[in-house]
Amino acid sequence: MSTRLEAGFDWLWSAHAVSTYGTWLAFGAFPLLAVAVLDAPTLAVSLLEAAGLAVAALVAVPLGPWVEHRAKRPVMVAMDLVRFLAVASVPVAYPLGLLSYAQLLVVSVVSGTAAIAFGAASGAYLKHLVRGDRLLVANGRLEATTWAATAAGPPLGGALIGLLGPVITVAANALSYLVSALAVLRIRGGDVASPSAGRMRGVDLLAGWRFIRHEPVLRRLFLNSVAVGGLIMATAPLLAVLLLGEYGFPAWQYGLAFGVPALGGLLGARLSARLVARYGRHRVLVVSGWLRSVFPLGLAFTGPGIPGLLTVIVVESLLITGMGVFNPIYATERLRRTPPTHTVRVLSAWTVSARLTQAALTVVWGVLATLTSPLAAITLSGVLLLATPLLLPQEVGSEDSSAG
């Protein structure tokens, strides 16, 4: 991890780090505001998350071609400023007594849409900024930062909320986007934009999905990542209900159950490039892909008390360590196999599909949990995850399939 990357990456990394820490610092802030401040019912809280994901994904569809043909740094700065203004409206409205459920929903959609556009532009710019043989190292550093923020953000955010009130972490999150924009502005050097083919047609909106469908390795990675992400994230609200509701875990134990395992993601991300150098990209991709799909079934054995807490910590630690190894490899393979002319649309299509799947499965699993029990629904997700490694590529060649 001591490899020196191209000039400018440190600023891109810094932008990613500060906005990611801001996001995880404010993790759960909107549901908390909906429940504690607006007295919203449980269904409304679930819809706040699901609708925000789904609507943002649909709105982001036409942004792919738009971002593709524009210089990426100005797009990233603009999306950071949009997120800053949207999120900052919440701490402005709160002390004035103007905060509403509708505002939280609009902010979720606007910030979610801007996040998709920022992520697509950032991925395309990373491919332009970092040499192909160093992409895995760069993605490993970004992944490690994400898991470090996941481990530190929620506990710190909870402490800040306890000391300073329910909107302090939202204000900090808004500020993080402003700092991220300033970091992107510090990047020097060239930029990248695909030539415009003229007026955008309806068929251009599907270009990312068409490219994924015709590229065999990308297609299998896409199906695997969307299925795994959707099934895992669909159980997150159910696990909260199980631990905090049925089993009566205190909030600090719930935070511990998800903060400690994130350190495994940090470890996995730091080991990813070394494992690939020793065992080969395809072998590590497949093994870590299997591991991240096998471990979630262990949550079926979650019970009350300290044994239940330890079960969650161990299972989540193993799962997230596997994800930490897998994610940089698959993200690098995705960039390597996508030509610069399609990078933004492929990344946008990928994120849109992942978020729509996550929103749909969250609703479906919520219904399943209502008809059966949260633990039964979590167990079913673990069983289905066992089949997802069959979608992984049979082999990953050593050469890029893209032209650029």
Secondary structure, 3 states (H helix, E strand, C coil): CCCCCCCCHHHHHHHHHHHHHHHHHCCCHHHHHHHHHCCCCHHHHHHHHHHHHHHHHHHHCCHHHHHHCCCHHHHHHHHHHHHHHHHHHHHHHCCCCCCCHHHHHHHHHHHHHHHHHHHHHHHHHHHHHCCHHHHHHHHHHHHHHHHHHHHHHHHHHHHHHHHHCCCHHHHHHHHHHHHHHHHHHCCCCCCCCCCCCCCCCHHHHHHHHHHHHHCHHHHHHHHHHHHHHHHHHHCHHHHHHHHHHHCCCCHHHHHHHHHCCHHHHHHHHHHHHHHHHHHCHHHHHHHHHHHHHHHHHHHHHCCCHHHHHHHHHHHHHHHHHHHHHHHHHHHHHHHHCCCCCCHHHHHHHHHHHHHHHHHHHHHHHHHHHHHCCHHHHHHHHHHHHCCHHHHCCCCCCCCCCCCC
